[in-house]
């Protein structure tokens, strides 16, 4: 597990019971969204880019 991901998971440990779902944008910083989804036992969604 990359060090950066471990730091993120540690930071959200306290909110684990309160998280129902998470919506991310489509940035590369969320490459490990599967690990976050599994760790928090929640659903991860991605925002669709605005289309006009």
Long-range contacts (C-beta under 8 A, 24 or more apart in sequence): 1-35, 2-32, 5-32, 5-35, 5-36, 8-36, 9-35, 9-36, 9-39, 12-36, 12-40, 16-40, 16-41, 21-45, 23-47
